[in-house]
Amino acid sequence: MNFPWTTVAVAVALNLAPTETTTAPPLPVPEALTIPSDAVLKERILRLSLPFKAKYTAKVRQCINDYAIAGHRQTEAMLGRSVMYFPIFEHYLAVYKLPKELMYLAIVESALTPKAKSSAGAAGLWQLMPHTARQYGLRIDGAVDERLDPYRSTEAAVKMLAKLYRTYRDWRLVMVAYNCGTGKLDRVIHAVGSKNYWELESHLPAQTRRYVPAYIAAAYIVHYPHKHKLQSVPPALHLRETRVLKVYQTLSFQEIATACNLNANVIATLNPGYRLRSVPKNAKGQFLILPASGVASFKVYLADKNKAKTPGTAPANRTKSSYVVAKGERIKTLATLFQCTVKDIMLWNGLSEPEVFVNQELTVYLPGNAAKKGV
């Protein structure tokens, strides 16, 4: 668990993520930043919509203090990064039918820094260990670490949370298992003879005892930053207004940047999972996140490069258009919307699998009546 004030200062300067976490010197605290009374905090927390009934405790208050006062500058930067990553979290949580409020776990894990690494070897937004990541299908080698990929890592984490819930049927226990592992949790359950979180809490490892309170505090700070005079510090426009594509061939960051009229460092910042500043060839496709401003020119470049592989002429009686996938949307739903088949969407976009993703920009061909309606 990495609170936001433990990230290195360079993260704020780059508007994104540090390479790893470390302890930063304390910053001066403005006099205006204060923590309200227990009664006020309790009332606000009880109003939160969480996947379990929140409980206000001294640990929760301390975690709120850590976010709102001790680490207020880093918290403001973290709140700014939420515009980049919350839509991705919400997309996969919706696809797998899990509570969207689970996205606050990534704040506890990494303060929304995709390149965060722990001393134990965990990495990414969801702080996945290598063996766990591979168990959920992520690639980790000299060229790629998909734990740092916002899309791949989020889907893996959501799958893991879904599996844990099928086992424990209590989101607090799921969070405990996510943090300390099922083996430790099962031993504690066996020793105590109960699955009641509050009966188990004092028997959990010290860091894990803080995990659920930290989650409650993270949810609180997202909902009530204004109550603590916290101002979101958003990343640069080209980092927060993005689109995602699937690409299948080797592409260097410099090649992509030139096609988009961007600096290659922007491509590297948005795609931290590629270790060699290059997207490797993959028959199933690799995610490529680009500033929205560069997508059109990149598509032109890619079409020119792959002339022999591009689809033929536009379907009869249809008008070419583009569509940006919203969070939670599925390809079957889009096929119904565009009055076509799933295979049509796959063909028009060169997709190898029947999947779509939030912020993915698709090429679509609208039927005449849909085009007139502005679908």
Secondary structure as UniProt FT lines:
FT   HELIX           4..6
FT   HELIX           10..14
FT   TURN            31..32
FT   HELIX           38..46
FT   HELIX           58..65
FT   HELIX           66..70
FT   HELIX           72..95
FT   TURN            96..97
FT   HELIX           100..104
FT   HELIX           105..110
FT   TURN            111..112
FT   TURN            114..115
FT   TURN            119..120
FT   TURN            124..127
FT   HELIX           130..135
FT   TURN            136..137
FT   STRAND          144..145
FT   HELIX           146..148
FT   HELIX           150..168
FT   HELIX           171..180
FT   HELIX           182..192
FT   HELIX           197..200
FT   HELIX           201..203
FT   HELIX           206..209
FT   HELIX           211..223
FT   HELIX           225..228
FT   HELIX           237..240
FT   STRAND          242..247
FT   STRAND          251..252
FT   HELIX           253..260
FT   HELIX           264..270
FT   TURN            272..273
FT   TURN            275..276
FT   STRAND          278..279
FT   TURN            283..284
FT   STRAND          286..291
FT   HELIX           292..305
FT   HELIX           307..309
FT   TURN            316..317
FT   STRAND          318..324
FT   TURN            327..328
FT   HELIX           331..337
FT   TURN            338..339
FT   HELIX           342..349
FT   TURN            358..359
FT   STRAND          360..367
FT   HELIX           368..373
//
